[in-house]
Amino acid sequence: MKTLFNNYLNTFKGLSKEIWWLALMTLINRAGTMVIPFLSLYLTENLKFTFSDVAWIMSAYGLGSVIGTWIGGKLTDIIGYYKVMVRSLLSTGILFIFLQYLETFNAICIGIFLVMVVADTFRPAMFVAMSAYSKEENKTRSVTLIRLAINLGFSAGPAIGGLIITTIGYSGLFWIDGITCILATILLVKVLNPKVTKPLDEFKVENPKSVYTDKPFWIFFIAMLLFGIIFLQYFSTMPLYYKDVHALTEFEIGLLLGLNGFVIFALEMPLIKWLENTSYTKTGLMLFGAILLGISFIILTFTSWVGILIIGMLFMTIGEMITFPFSNAFAIQRAKRGNQGEYMAMYVMAFSVAHIFGHNIGLQLVDGLGFNNTWIIVTLLAIVCVLLLMFLKFYMKRKNETQ
């Protein structure tokens, strides 16, 4: 057992202290994101919106995310990742606190849109900062550590969020989300000022290539867009499935979502460390992760046994653990060809666009066809995603590229 524990600790060695600070800041920030998994429940139960209304609100969420990500990438290349991160975090905290006071459909659409425009300028800047403070050989593990922080926050957040809802109501979630963003800003200013901490791998590419002419990246982009649409069902339609079909309480839903974060926290770093030392390519690993994500949905149609929810969550979690770190590393590696902010913005934008269509499509399908038929359609999308990643793998092999 001691050897196993020491081997686990060894997977974290070699990462810079700035990456650890980024991870801690992300943990503080993400511990407050308990609003997001419960947003569809909040809108339907507290504000009495229909599934169709919620679908359009989630689309406003996604549209704001797309625009915010694009702006964040541009600003990162112009004024630098540090200024973008500080301003985004502080403003997001304030906006989240005020979001709880909006009640009409139009006001909430506008409010959610503005929150996401401001919040998601942070994401491209964060990835560029992570790349800058990480050595080349540690970039995938640095991504994984940041994801561990995110998922540790998510594992605690939904469980605590469910408890808060049952005691003081939904308003507490907005306050906690806002305050944690502000706390993360204070931490960022204290420990990650580029005037004090020296980046390890920050550079400007001479004569950068445009991301818009990078064909393999666009195949990758479409595959990640589909992956995002499928994955996001776990944060909009799936909580409704848990409640309406399997009669789980908010606290039980929070625990089930928390299982995802706990498994990632316990297993992802050793898994990524092991996979990095194998001969598998990044595209091959992303492909396998997409297969597991698709399986997590189709098995829900086989039985009404409540235990299948845990099995489905585990399939999704393993697929996520494999796909996200290696897709991020794929994007970072290709960003060496051009402006890093632009490349990382496009990578993040794949998931932002998924927010526009993913929640809306899922909720509209559930409203019109029911949950089981929706899971079948989602599985078909996963098959398309897998085929695109297969094509990307063969295309890059033909071009003698090793990603």
Contacts in CASP RR format, 6 or more apart in sequence:
PFRMAT RR
TARGET T0000
AUTHOR 0000-0000-0000
METHOD contacts of the structure
MODEL  1
MKTLFNNYLNTFKGLSKEIWWLALMTLINRAGTMVIPFLSLYLTENLKFT
FSDVAWIMSAYGLGSVIGTWIGGKLTDIIGYYKVMVRSLLSTGILFIFLQ
YLETFNAICIGIFLVMVVADTFRPAMFVAMSAYSKEENKTRSVTLIRLAI
NLGFSAGPAIGGLIITTIGYSGLFWIDGITCILATILLVKVLNPKVTKPL
DEFKVENPKSVYTDKPFWIFFIAMLLFGIIFLQYFSTMPLYYKDVHALTE
FEIGLLLGLNGFVIFALEMPLIKWLENTSYTKTGLMLFGAILLGISFIIL
TFTSWVGILIIGMLFMTIGEMITFPFSNAFAIQRAKRGNQGEYMAMYVMA
FSVAHIFGHNIGLQLVDGLGFNNTWIIVTLLAIVCVLLLMFLKFYMKRKN
ETQ
7 270 0 8 1.000
8 269 0 8 1.000
8 270 0 8 1.000
11 141 0 8 1.000
11 269 0 8 1.000
11 270 0 8 1.000
11 272 0 8 1.000
11 273 0 8 1.000
12 141 0 8 1.000
12 145 0 8 1.000
12 269 0 8 1.000
14 135 0 8 1.000
14 138 0 8 1.000
15 134 0 8 1.000
15 138 0 8 1.000
15 141 0 8 1.000
15 142 0 8 1.000
15 145 0 8 1.000
16 133 0 8 1.000
16 134 0 8 1.000
16 135 0 8 1.000
16 138 0 8 1.000
16 200 0 8 1.000
18 133 0 8 1.000
18 192 0 8 1.000
18 197 0 8 1.000
18 199 0 8 1.000
18 200 0 8 1.000
19 130 0 8 1.000
19 133 0 8 1.000
19 134 0 8 1.000
19 138 0 8 1.000
19 142 0 8 1.000
19 145 0 8 1.000
19 146 0 8 1.000
20 145 0 8 1.000
21 187 0 8 1.000
21 191 0 8 1.000
21 192 0 8 1.000
22 126 0 8 1.000
22 129 0 8 1.000
22 130 0 8 1.000
22 133 0 8 1.000
22 146 0 8 1.000
22 192 0 8 1.000
23 145 0 8 1.000
23 146 0 8 1.000
23 148 0 8 1.000
23 149 0 8 1.000
24 149 0 8 1.000
24 187 0 8 1.000
25 184 0 8 1.000
25 187 0 8 1.000
25 188 0 8 1.000
25 191 0 8 1.000
25 192 0 8 1.000
26 126 0 8 1.000
26 146 0 8 1.000
26 149 0 8 1.000
26 150 0 8 1.000
26 184 0 8 1.000
27 149 0 8 1.000
27 150 0 8 1.000
27 152 0 8 1.000
27 153 0 8 1.000
28 180 0 8 1.000
28 183 0 8 1.000
28 184 0 8 1.000
28 187 0 8 1.000
29 89 0 8 1.000
29 180 0 8 1.000
29 181 0 8 1.000
29 184 0 8 1.000
30 149 0 8 1.000
30 150 0 8 1.000
30 152 0 8 1.000
30 153 0 8 1.000
30 154 0 8 1.000
31 153 0 8 1.000
31 156 0 8 1.000
31 157 0 8 1.000
31 160 0 8 1.000
31 180 0 8 1.000
32 153 0 8 1.000
32 157 0 8 1.000
32 173 0 8 1.000
32 176 0 8 1.000
32 177 0 8 1.000
32 178 0 8 1.000
32 180 0 8 1.000
32 181 0 8 1.000
33 153 0 8 1.000
33 154 0 8 1.000
33 157 0 8 1.000
33 177 0 8 1.000
34 157 0 8 1.000
34 158 0 8 1.000
34 160 0 8 1.000
34 161 0 8 1.000
34 162 0 8 1.000
34 164 0 8 1.000
34 173 0 8 1.000
34 176 0 8 1.000
34 177 0 8 1.000
35 42 0 8 1.000
35 96 0 8 1.000
35 173 0 8 1.000
35 174 0 8 1.000
35 177 0 8 1.000
36 235 0 8 1.000
37 154 0 8 1.000
37 158 0 8 1.000
37 235 0 8 1.000
37 239 0 8 1.000
37 253 0 8 1.000
37 254 0 8 1.000
37 257 0 8 1.000
38 158 0 8 1.000
38 161 0 8 1.000
38 162 0 8 1.000
38 165 0 8 1.000
38 170 0 8 1.000
38 173 0 8 1.000
38 239 0 8 1.000
38 250 0 8 1.000
39 58 0 8 1.000
39 61 0 8 1.000
39 236 0 8 1.000
40 54 0 8 1.000
40 58 0 8 1.000
40 236 0 8 1.000
40 237 0 8 1.000
40 239 0 8 1.000
40 240 0 8 1.000
40 359 0 8 1.000
40 363 0 8 1.000
41 239 0 8 1.000
41 240 0 8 1.000
41 243 0 8 1.000
41 250 0 8 1.000
41 253 0 8 1.000
42 170 0 8 1.000
42 173 0 8 1.000
43 49 0 8 1.000
43 53 0 8 1.000
43 54 0 8 1.000
43 57 0 8 1.000
43 108 0 8 1.000
44 50 0 8 1.000
44 51 0 8 1.000
44 54 0 8 1.000
44 240 0 8 1.000
46 170 0 8 1.000
47 103 0 8 1.000
47 108 0 8 1.000
49 57 0 8 1.000
49 105 0 8 1.000
51 240 0 8 1.000
51 363 0 8 1.000
51 364 0 8 1.000
51 366 0 8 1.000
51 367 0 8 1.000
52 363 0 8 1.000
52 364 0 8 1.000
52 367 0 8 1.000
53 105 0 8 1.000
54 236 0 8 1.000
54 359 0 8 1.000
54 363 0 8 1.000
55 359 0 8 1.000
55 360 0 8 1.000
55 362 0 8 1.000
55 363 0 8 1.000
55 364 0 8 1.000
55 367 0 8 1.000
56 109 0 8 1.000
56 360 0 8 1.000
57 105 0 8 1.000
57 108 0 8 1.000
57 109 0 8 1.000
57 112 0 8 1.000
58 236 0 8 1.000
58 355 0 8 1.000
58 358 0 8 1.000
58 359 0 8 1.000
58 360 0 8 1.000
58 363 0 8 1.000
59 355 0 8 1.000
59 356 0 8 1.000
59 357 0 8 1.000
59 359 0 8 1.000
59 360 0 8 1.000
60 109 0 8 1.000
60 110 0 8 1.000
60 111 0 8 1.000
60 112 0 8 1.000
60 113 0 8 1.000
60 116 0 8 1.000
61 112 0 8 1.000
61 113 0 8 1.000
61 116 0 8 1.000
61 355 0 8 1.000
61 359 0 8 1.000
62 116 0 8 1.000
62 352 0 8 1.000
62 353 0 8 1.000
62 355 0 8 1.000
62 356 0 8 1.000
62 359 0 8 1.000
63 113 0 8 1.000
63 116 0 8 1.000
63 356 0 8 1.000
64 112 0 8 1.000
64 113 0 8 1.000
64 114 0 8 1.000
64 116 0 8 1.000
64 117 0 8 1.000
64 120 0 8 1.000
64 352 0 8 1.000
65 116 0 8 1.000
65 117 0 8 1.000
65 119 0 8 1.000
65 120 0 8 1.000
65 351 0 8 1.000
65 352 0 8 1.000
65 355 0 8 1.000
65 356 0 8 1.000
66 349 0 8 1.000
66 352 0 8 1.000
66 353 0 8 1.000
66 355 0 8 1.000
66 356 0 8 1.000
67 117 0 8 1.000
68 116 0 8 1.000
68 117 0 8 1.000
68 118 0 8 1.000
68 119 0 8 1.000
68 120 0 8 1.000
68 121 0 8 1.000
68 352 0 8 1.000
69 120 0 8 1.000
69 121 0 8 1.000
69 123 0 8 1.000
69 124 0 8 1.000
69 345 0 8 1.000
69 348 0 8 1.000
69 349 0 8 1.000
69 352 0 8 1.000
70 345 0 8 1.000
70 349 0 8 1.000
71 117 0 8 1.000
71 121 0 8 1.000
72 84 0 8 1.000
72 88 0 8 1.000
72 120 0 8 1.000
72 121 0 8 1.000
72 122 0 8 1.000
72 123 0 8 1.000
72 124 0 8 1.000
72 125 0 8 1.000
72 341 0 8 1.000
72 345 0 8 1.000
73 84 0 8 1.000
73 121 0 8 1.000
73 124 0 8 1.000
73 125 0 8 1.000
73 341 0 8 1.000
73 342 0 8 1.000
73 344 0 8 1.000
73 345 0 8 1.000
74 341 0 8 1.000
74 342 0 8 1.000
74 345 0 8 1.000
75 83 0 8 1.000
75 84 0 8 1.000
75 121 0 8 1.000
75 125 0 8 1.000
76 84 0 8 1.000
76 124 0 8 1.000
76 125 0 8 1.000
76 128 0 8 1.000
76 340 0 8 1.000
76 341 0 8 1.000
76 344 0 8 1.000
76 345 0 8 1.000
77 339 0 8 1.000
77 340 0 8 1.000
77 341 0 8 1.000
77 342 0 8 1.000
80 125 0 8 1.000
80 128 0 8 1.000
81 125 0 8 1.000
81 126 0 8 1.000
81 128 0 8 1.000
81 129 0 8 1.000
81 132 0 8 1.000
82 125 0 8 1.000
82 129 0 8 1.000
82 192 0 8 1.000
82 193 0 8 1.000
82 194 0 8 1.000
84 121 0 8 1.000
84 122 0 8 1.000
84 124 0 8 1.000
84 125 0 8 1.000
85 122 0 8 1.000
85 125 0 8 1.000
85 126 0 8 1.000
85 129 0 8 1.000
85 188 0 8 1.000
86 185 0 8 1.000
86 188 0 8 1.000
86 189 0 8 1.000
87 121 0 8 1.000
88 118 0 8 1.000
88 119 0 8 1.000
88 120 0 8 1.000
88 121 0 8 1.000
88 122 0 8 1.000
88 125 0 8 1.000
89 122 0 8 1.000
89 181 0 8 1.000
89 182 0 8 1.000
89 184 0 8 1.000
89 185 0 8 1.000
89 188 0 8 1.000
90 181 0 8 1.000
90 182 0 8 1.000
90 185 0 8 1.000
91 118 0 8 1.000
92 115 0 8 1.000
92 118 0 8 1.000
92 119 0 8 1.000
92 122 0 8 1.000
92 178 0 8 1.000
92 181 0 8 1.000
93 177 0 8 1.000
93 178 0 8 1.000
93 179 0 8 1.000
93 180 0 8 1.000
93 181 0 8 1.000
93 182 0 8 1.000
94 178 0 8 1.000
94 182 0 8 1.000
95 111 0 8 1.000
95 114 0 8 1.000
95 115 0 8 1.000
95 118 0 8 1.000
95 119 0 8 1.000
96 115 0 8 1.000
96 174 0 8 1.000
96 177 0 8 1.000
96 178 0 8 1.000
96 181 0 8 1.000
97 174 0 8 1.000
97 175 0 8 1.000
97 177 0 8 1.000
97 178 0 8 1.000
97 179 0 8 1.000
99 111 0 8 1.000
99 112 0 8 1.000
99 115 0 8 1.000
99 174 0 8 1.000
100 170 0 8 1.000
100 171 0 8 1.000
100 172 0 8 1.000
100 174 0 8 1.000
100 175 0 8 1.000
102 108 0 8 1.000
102 111 0 8 1.000
116 355 0 8 1.000
120 348 0 8 1.000
120 352 0 8 1.000
123 344 0 8 1.000
123 348 0 8 1.000
124 341 0 8 1.000
124 344 0 8 1.000
124 345 0 8 1.000
124 348 0 8 1.000
125 341 0 8 1.000
126 146 0 8 1.000
127 328 0 8 1.000
127 331 0 8 1.000
127 332 0 8 1.000
127 341 0 8 1.000
127 344 0 8 1.000
127 347 0 8 1.000
127 348 0 8 1.000
128 340 0 8 1.000
128 341 0 8 1.000
128 344 0 8 1.000
129 192 0 8 1.000
130 139 0 8 1.000
130 142 0 8 1.000
130 143 0 8 1.000
130 146 0 8 1.000
131 139 0 8 1.000
131 142 0 8 1.000
131 201 0 8 1.000
131 332 0 8 1.000
131 335 0 8 1.000
131 340 0 8 1.000
131 344 0 8 1.000
132 199 0 8 1.000
132 200 0 8 1.000
132 201 0 8 1.000
132 202 0 8 1.000
133 142 0 8 1.000
133 197 0 8 1.000
133 199 0 8 1.000
133 200 0 8 1.000
133 201 0 8 1.000
134 142 0 8 1.000
134 200 0 8 1.000
134 201 0 8 1.000
135 200 0 8 1.000
135 201 0 8 1.000
136 201 0 8 1.000
139 329 0 8 1.000
139 332 0 8 1.000
139 333 0 8 1.000
140 272 0 8 1.000
140 276 0 8 1.000
140 325 0 8 1.000
140 326 0 8 1.000
140 328 0 8 1.000
140 329 0 8 1.000
141 269 0 8 1.000
141 272 0 8 1.000
141 273 0 8 1.000
141 276 0 8 1.000
143 324 0 8 1.000
143 325 0 8 1.000
143 328 0 8 1.000
143 329 0 8 1.000
143 332 0 8 1.000
144 268 0 8 1.000
144 269 0 8 1.000
144 272 0 8 1.000
144 325 0 8 1.000
145 269 0 8 1.000
147 264 0 8 1.000
147 268 0 8 1.000
147 324 0 8 1.000
147 325 0 8 1.000
148 264 0 8 1.000
148 265 0 8 1.000
148 268 0 8 1.000
148 269 0 8 1.000
151 260 0 8 1.000
151 261 0 8 1.000
151 264 0 8 1.000
151 265 0 8 1.000
151 268 0 8 1.000
152 261 0 8 1.000
152 265 0 8 1.000
153 261 0 8 1.000
154 257 0 8 1.000
154 258 0 8 1.000
154 260 0 8 1.000
154 261 0 8 1.000
155 258 0 8 1.000
155 259 0 8 1.000
155 260 0 8 1.000
155 261 0 8 1.000
155 262 0 8 1.000
155 264 0 8 1.000
155 265 0 8 1.000
156 258 0 8 1.000
157 258 0 8 1.000
158 253 0 8 1.000
158 254 0 8 1.000
158 255 0 8 1.000
158 257 0 8 1.000
158 258 0 8 1.000
159 251 0 8 1.000
159 254 0 8 1.000
159 255 0 8 1.000
159 258 0 8 1.000
161 173 0 8 1.000
161 250 0 8 1.000
161 254 0 8 1.000
162 250 0 8 1.000
162 251 0 8 1.000
162 253 0 8 1.000
162 254 0 8 1.000
163 251 0 8 1.000
164 172 0 8 1.000
164 173 0 8 1.000
164 176 0 8 1.000
165 173 0 8 1.000
165 250 0 8 1.000
165 251 0 8 1.000
166 249 0 8 1.000
166 250 0 8 1.000
166 251 0 8 1.000
191 197 0 8 1.000
205 336 0 8 1.000
205 337 0 8 1.000
205 338 0 8 1.000
205 339 0 8 1.000
205 340 0 8 1.000
208 337 0 8 1.000
208 338 0 8 1.000
208 339 0 8 1.000
209 337 0 8 1.000
209 338 0 8 1.000
210 338 0 8 1.000
210 342 0 8 1.000
211 217 0 8 1.000
211 338 0 8 1.000
211 339 0 8 1.000
211 342 0 8 1.000
211 343 0 8 1.000
211 346 0 8 1.000
214 334 0 8 1.000
214 337 0 8 1.000
215 395 0 8 1.000
216 334 0 8 1.000
216 392 0 8 1.000
216 395 0 8 1.000
216 396 0 8 1.000
216 399 0 8 1.000
216 401 0 8 1.000
216 403 0 8 1.000
217 331 0 8 1.000
217 334 0 8 1.000
217 343 0 8 1.000
217 346 0 8 1.000
219 388 0 8 1.000
219 391 0 8 1.000
219 392 0 8 1.000
219 395 0 8 1.000
220 283 0 8 1.000
220 327 0 8 1.000
220 330 0 8 1.000
220 331 0 8 1.000
220 392 0 8 1.000
221 346 0 8 1.000
221 347 0 8 1.000
221 350 0 8 1.000
222 350 0 8 1.000
222 388 0 8 1.000
223 286 0 8 1.000
223 290 0 8 1.000
223 385 0 8 1.000
223 388 0 8 1.000
223 389 0 8 1.000
223 392 0 8 1.000
224 327 0 8 1.000
224 347 0 8 1.000
224 350 0 8 1.000
224 351 0 8 1.000
225 350 0 8 1.000
225 351 0 8 1.000
225 353 0 8 1.000
225 354 0 8 1.000
226 354 0 8 1.000
226 381 0 8 1.000
226 382 0 8 1.000
226 384 0 8 1.000
226 385 0 8 1.000
226 388 0 8 1.000
227 290 0 8 1.000
227 293 0 8 1.000
227 323 0 8 1.000
227 327 0 8 1.000
227 354 0 8 1.000
227 385 0 8 1.000
228 350 0 8 1.000
228 351 0 8 1.000
228 354 0 8 1.000
228 358 0 8 1.000
229 354 0 8 1.000
229 357 0 8 1.000
229 358 0 8 1.000
229 361 0 8 1.000
229 381 0 8 1.000
230 293 0 8 1.000
230 294 0 8 1.000
230 297 0 8 1.000
230 378 0 8 1.000
230 381 0 8 1.000
230 382 0 8 1.000
230 385 0 8 1.000
231 293 0 8 1.000
231 316 0 8 1.000
231 320 0 8 1.000
231 354 0 8 1.000
232 351 0 8 1.000
232 354 0 8 1.000
232 355 0 8 1.000
232 358 0 8 1.000
232 359 0 8 1.000
233 297 0 8 1.000
233 358 0 8 1.000
233 362 0 8 1.000
233 374 0 8 1.000
233 378 0 8 1.000
234 257 0 8 1.000
234 260 0 8 1.000
234 313 0 8 1.000
234 316 0 8 1.000
236 358 0 8 1.000
236 359 0 8 1.000
236 362 0 8 1.000
236 363 0 8 1.000
237 359 0 8 1.000
237 362 0 8 1.000
237 363 0 8 1.000
237 365 0 8 1.000
237 366 0 8 1.000
237 371 0 8 1.000
237 374 0 8 1.000
239 253 0 8 1.000
239 257 0 8 1.000
240 363 0 8 1.000
240 366 0 8 1.000
241 300 0 8 1.000
241 366 0 8 1.000
241 371 0 8 1.000
242 248 0 8 1.000
242 252 0 8 1.000
242 253 0 8 1.000
242 256 0 8 1.000
242 309 0 8 1.000
243 249 0 8 1.000
243 250 0 8 1.000
243 253 0 8 1.000
244 371 0 8 1.000
245 304 0 8 1.000
245 371 0 8 1.000
246 306 0 8 1.000
246 309 0 8 1.000
248 256 0 8 1.000
256 309 0 8 1.000
256 310 0 8 1.000
256 313 0 8 1.000
259 310 0 8 1.000
259 313 0 8 1.000
259 314 0 8 1.000
259 317 0 8 1.000
260 313 0 8 1.000
260 316 0 8 1.000
260 317 0 8 1.000
260 320 0 8 1.000
261 317 0 8 1.000
263 314 0 8 1.000
263 317 0 8 1.000
263 318 0 8 1.000
263 321 0 8 1.000
264 317 0 8 1.000
264 320 0 8 1.000
264 321 0 8 1.000
267 321 0 8 1.000
268 321 0 8 1.000
268 325 0 8 1.000
271 321 0 8 1.000
271 322 0 8 1.000
272 321 0 8 1.000
272 325 0 8 1.000
275 285 0 8 1.000
275 322 0 8 1.000
275 326 0 8 1.000
281 393 0 8 1.000
281 396 0 8 1.000
281 402 0 8 1.000
281 403 0 8 1.000
282 326 0 8 1.000
282 327 0 8 1.000
282 329 0 8 1.000
282 330 0 8 1.000
282 333 0 8 1.000
282 403 0 8 1.000
283 330 0 8 1.000
283 389 0 8 1.000
283 392 0 8 1.000
283 393 0 8 1.000
283 396 0 8 1.000
283 403 0 8 1.000
284 389 0 8 1.000
284 393 0 8 1.000
285 322 0 8 1.000
285 323 0 8 1.000
285 326 0 8 1.000
286 322 0 8 1.000
286 323 0 8 1.000
286 326 0 8 1.000
286 327 0 8 1.000
286 330 0 8 1.000
286 389 0 8 1.000
287 386 0 8 1.000
287 389 0 8 1.000
287 390 0 8 1.000
287 393 0 8 1.000
288 319 0 8 1.000
288 322 0 8 1.000
289 318 0 8 1.000
289 319 0 8 1.000
289 320 0 8 1.000
289 322 0 8 1.000
289 323 0 8 1.000
290 319 0 8 1.000
290 323 0 8 1.000
290 382 0 8 1.000
290 385 0 8 1.000
290 386 0 8 1.000
290 389 0 8 1.000
291 382 0 8 1.000
291 386 0 8 1.000
292 315 0 8 1.000
292 316 0 8 1.000
292 318 0 8 1.000
292 319 0 8 1.000
292 322 0 8 1.000
293 315 0 8 1.000
293 316 0 8 1.000
293 319 0 8 1.000
293 320 0 8 1.000
293 323 0 8 1.000
293 382 0 8 1.000
294 315 0 8 1.000
294 378 0 8 1.000
294 379 0 8 1.000
294 382 0 8 1.000
294 383 0 8 1.000
295 312 0 8 1.000
295 315 0 8 1.000
296 312 0 8 1.000
296 313 0 8 1.000
296 314 0 8 1.000
296 315 0 8 1.000
296 316 0 8 1.000
296 319 0 8 1.000
297 312 0 8 1.000
297 375 0 8 1.000
297 378 0 8 1.000
297 379 0 8 1.000
297 382 0 8 1.000
298 375 0 8 1.000
298 376 0 8 1.000
298 379 0 8 1.000
299 308 0 8 1.000
299 311 0 8 1.000
299 312 0 8 1.000
299 315 0 8 1.000
300 308 0 8 1.000
300 309 0 8 1.000
300 312 0 8 1.000
300 371 0 8 1.000
300 372 0 8 1.000
300 375 0 8 1.000
301 372 0 8 1.000
301 375 0 8 1.000
301 376 0 8 1.000
302 308 0 8 1.000
327 347 0 8 1.000
328 347 0 8 1.000
330 403 0 8 1.000
331 343 0 8 1.000
331 344 0 8 1.000
331 346 0 8 1.000
331 347 0 8 1.000
332 340 0 8 1.000
332 343 0 8 1.000
332 344 0 8 1.000
333 403 0 8 1.000
334 343 0 8 1.000
334 403 0 8 1.000
335 341 0 8 1.000
335 343 0 8 1.000
335 344 0 8 1.000
337 343 0 8 1.000
362 374 0 8 1.000
362 378 0 8 1.000
365 373 0 8 1.000
365 374 0 8 1.000
365 377 0 8 1.000
366 374 0 8 1.000
369 377 0 8 1.000
396 402 0 8 1.000
396 403 0 8 1.000
END
